[in-house]
Amino acid sequence: MPEPKRLAGDDLTESWPDRCRVCLLPLPRNPDDSGICSRKCAGRKAESGRIAENREDLKRAILVEISALRKGTSVCPGELSHRVLPGTDQPLSLLRPLIFELAEAGKLRLSQKGTLLPWWKIRGPFRVAPR
């Protein structure tokens, strides 16, 4: 199978080269030249390429799911990912770059422990809410 031309996180890793091209998590201290954080992400490059090819449709699906939330509520990004990509193993790893892109564009809000944060400061569990 040929290598995908683009991966899901490529748009944001152009500005943030210290992030994984698949999942946008920080790269390890001594990364190789691939821009991939782990063997798990290396094995998901084909899936990430498909996400990159369908990014606009998937972003719309994320926004539709977010718009269905009651005012003042948020959703776990893992739950959101399962709704957008049902039947996919660990869909958050694949959709995290799109969620972060939407947050960067001002279409979503991300928070941790009730505090709004920019996507690059997220470490660990976070919540997603409409803008």
Secondary structure by P-SEA (a helix, b strand, c coil): ccccccccccccccccccccccccccccccccccccccaaaaaaaaaaaaaaaaaaaaaaaaaaaaaaccccccccaaaaaaaaccccccccccaaaaaaaaaaaccbbbbcccccccccccccccccccc
